[in-house]
Amino acid sequence: MKIGFLPFTKASWMNPRLDGQRVAALELLRRSFPEVEFVGGDRMIAFEPELLAERERFEAERVDGIIAFFATFSLGTLLPLIANELKKPVVLWSMPEPPMTGGRLAANSFCAANMNAHFMWKLGIPYFHVHAPVDAAAAEQFGPVLRAVAAARRIQQLRLGVIGGRVPGFYTSGCDEMLLRRALGVELKYITLLEVVKRAEAMSEAELAPALELIRGDSAAIQGPTPDELRKSAGIFTAVNQLREKYLVSAFAMRCWPEFNENDLCGIGVCSTIGMLTNHGTVTACEGDVYGAVTMLIQQYLTGGKPFFCDMIVMEGETGVAWHCGAAPAELCRNGFEARLRQSSIIDGGDRKGLTNEFPLKPGRITLARLSENRDGTGFRMLIAPGDGIETEQELRGNPLRIRFDAGCDRLRETVIELGFEHHYSLIHGDITAELTHFCKILDIEPVVVK
């Protein structure tokens, strides 16, 4: 990711102290965010010719955002001249006013940010505000914003594979393909179930061997699934990853039933296969849920963690329960528990066909989220609900996690029902409320924060 750095001042206020602040600010950013390339910032900017030279540089470097550092007050023509041309997110960095001792106004930094915030608001350019001196407090405020900018950039370049479409009757897994492309930049690539299964069936033992090793590595015990079911799961896993390369996609939404379950096509459940795909770098959503897959990727981009595609099956009392039937990534297994590869508790009445990987999820701070269309289908909204995952037993088959939501179960329950959110969610460990809210601002998504 590349971020343009613009240190602003007024010529009549320029002095060596301010130039030292420019250098210190740029050094702080580079030290705090080594994964980001900061472009510009070689000199203070006070006049339009200097700004236009930086604009040309930023365009050539294709920066993903701009940090406007207000060392002092500055001309109001400068930032709009570049921001309106590049149409990239802008961070306004103001600093507290130095101590006032009866002399001349020293900086007027906040006033400059205030003025430029109005300009950005009128121009419809997404902007953020950091108000801190050049120290660790500033870096802490920049972190969520820069992570959101990076995630938005990646989502806008996303190609998502849809294997088989959505499952029967799950309108909650449907999507508006062109709205998704227009609003977020996500391209869909449709892949048939038949191509996956035929490719899996043609696998040699040598091709299956790495996947079989991963299956055994992701589960501490195999209780029920047959060697043939393990080979079929390994084949599906390998085929999907091959199709990822063939179609140049980053992730998948998969129609995981009923066809995979039926003997004339495959004859297994692919729950654990989906979990294994996500666990090993290919994020995959169950039941053909495209917006669910996009939500999972957003959360992964923001945290680097493994997302959990889930239902909320309990939403009352002090704790709710997030659950799915055995498709959680093995990395999320609670310490002290063993992931167990079993036959499904649901398919054909239960304990007839594999494969599910069953364990309770690890506790910790979490964020539940869901990307969703607004009611009139003209744009997107996102549910965001932070909470604390608590120590959970294997109180039912599959992958449960009890959660104490910040807003309480009652409020969250009434929000999702009253606003008509879908019944699928993505859960990630860590509180990324700020990052998701910033992400929504960048891509013009309405955030529905329940906290």
Salt bridges, closest charged atoms under 4 A:
ASP19 OD1 - ARG22 NE 2.85
ASP42 OD2 - ARG57 NH1 2.67
GLU54 OE1 - ARG57 NH1 3.80
GLU61 OE1 - LYS2 NZ 2.76
ASP64 OD1 - ARG153 NE 3.03
GLU187 OE2 - ARG159 NH2 3.32
GLU195 OE2 - LYS246 NZ 2.56
GLU201 OE1 - LYS198 NZ 3.83
ASP218 OD2 - HIS280 NE2 3.01
ASP228 OD1 - ARG231 NH2 3.78
ASP228 OD2 - LYS232 NZ 3.62
GLU259 OE2 - ARG255 NH2 2.76
GLU287 OE1 - HIS424 NE2 2.63
ASP289 OD2 - ARG370 NH1 2.67
ASP289 OD2 - HIS424 ND1 2.77
ASP311 OD1 - HIS324 NE2 3.50
ASP311 OD1 - HIS424 NE2 3.80
GLU331 OE1 - LYS306 NZ 3.20
GLU338 OE1 - ARG340 NH2 3.32
ASP348 OD2 - LYS353 NZ 3.15
ASP351 OD1 - ARG397 NH1 3.30
GLU358 OE1 - ARG342 NH1 3.85
GLU358 OE1 - ARG397 NE 2.63
ASP388 OD1 - ARG365 NH1 3.30
GLU391 OE1 - ARG334 NE 2.64
GLU393 OE2 - ARG334 NH1 3.25
GLU395 OE2 - ARG402 NE 3.03
ASP406 OD2 - ARG365 NH2 2.59
ASP410 OD1 - ARG413 NH1 2.97
GLU414 OE2 - ARG413 NE 3.04
GLU422 OE1 - ARG370 NE 3.62
ASP431 OD2 - ARG365 NH2 2.99
GLU435 OE2 - ARG147 NH2 2.81
